[in-house]
Amino acid sequence: MHRLKSPFILAALILIPGCSLLASKDTTRNTEDAARASFVSANGTVVARAELDAFVDWQMADLDMPGLSIAVISDGEIVYTRATGIANRDTGSAVDKDSIFEAASLSKPVFAYFVLRLVGKGVLNLDVPLHTYLPMEELAYDPRYRSVTARMVLSHTTGFPNWRWFDPAPVERSIERGTMYMKRNPGEFGYSGEGYNYLAQVIAHLTNNDMTTIDDLFQEEVAKPLGMQHSAFVRTGFIGEHKVSGHKQGKVADDRWPRSYPDDTPLTFGAAGRLHTNAQDYALFMTRLIEGQGLRPELRNEFFKEQSRLPEDSETRSLTGETAWGLGIAIEPTPYGIRYEHGGNNGGFQSGMMVFLESGLGFVFFTNSDKGEAFNRRLERFVTLGK
């Protein structure tokens, strides 16, 4: 549930090649090379499927990544999917098209879409303070929190810490570790999983659910309509059977379900970082989002519109190039247009996604290793420059 791009943002307590599956796609390109292409990079380089396969094979070997689920989209359509590698190095079991990975913070764009679906139905308003729906009793002593809205949650301007357990208040404030507090003033940018958790609680309250049943609503509103057959924020029978093992430093890591709080269970909805999915499902989400499927046009536009800006002196801004946030997604200007992106890091699982909205070019990947940050940088360059 970390962001993937450096610097890592602490977010969660982690208490045999496969086949290449290439989706068919109609194209208006007339050249023979383009007809064989998997995609055309942001700078116009034609990239053949074989080149992409070779890139994936080389990067997995060079980075010693055990397993990978990856998809590339072009013109807003899925043109390449692949599931390859090892699910568990101790058993030698292979990754396949049904393998499930932890999405980590790639959960956030999907949750943001879920929220906008409910906004479109009048369940809540982006700009109504959340405390009017459901007070946060833990912060009753600090009236600043009462200005926090859903828009502020999704654009990371709540003033909340990332996670209270891993981002505790300064010692001089005498606030016990694990106690909720305001880290900064609302309106100031600060990446926060706590905000997402609070918003999920609000939605559960407004829809007569709790944190163990709200995934049923997610399935109805998002997963089923978008065709995400094997994606959920809680453990299901399919996920339990097909989830791969995470790896740290090349070795199988603890297989416990990811947690943000000590009392989290596999059946607790984790809006900020507990989506379980694979690249095929997530790429479907991306293509539907580009189309605006299921959202009113103005809400789809709100998703991608600049909602908050990173401070000019922000370390994250200087390291990543990200200048702003939409609703659940980071915004990075490039010479080839605006790149919308997100990364995830649950330790032994890492992930990344990006899309150039105007051209519909992008990717998503999940790896069951701690090498995703390096892979993300290389894949981002490859999809942007074709090399």
Salt bridges, closest charged atoms under 4 A:
GLU32 OE2 - ARG36 NH1 2.94
ASP33 OD1 - ARG36 NH2 3.05
ASP53 OD1 - ARG82 NH1 3.26
ASP57 OD1 - ARG82 NH2 2.60
ASP62 OD2 - ARG378 NH1 2.71
ASP64 OD1 - ARG89 NH2 2.73
ASP75 OD2 - LYS25 NZ 3.44
ASP75 OD2 - ARG29 NH2 3.41
ASP98 OD1 - LYS97 NZ 3.63
GLU102 OE2 - LYS243 NZ 2.70
ASP127 OD1 - ARG151 NE 2.68
GLU138 OE2 - ARG164 NH1 2.49
ASP142 OD2 - ARG144 NH2 2.82
ASP167 OD2 - LYS183 NZ 2.97
GLU194 OE2 - ARG164 NE 3.02
GLU221 OE1 - ARG117 NH2 2.85
GLU221 OE2 - LYS121 NZ 2.71
GLU241 OE1 - HIS242 NE2 3.99
ASP254 OD2 - ARG256 NE 2.99
ASP264 OD2 - ARG274 NH1 3.08
GLU298 OE2 - ARG296 NE 2.54
GLU302 OE1 - ARG151 NH1 2.76
GLU302 OE2 - LYS305 NZ 3.00
GLU306 OE1 - ARG309 NH1 2.91
GLU312 OE2 - ARG317 NH2 3.52
GLU322 OE2 - ARG3 NH2 2.74
GLU332 OE1 - LYS5 NZ 3.12
GLU332 OE2 - ARG339 NH2 3.24
GLU341 OE2 - LYS5 NZ 2.80
GLU341 OE1 - ARG339 NE 3.48
GLU373 OE1 - ARG377 NH1 3.44
GLU380 OE2 - LYS5 NZ 3.53
GLU380 OE1 - ARG339 NH2 3.61
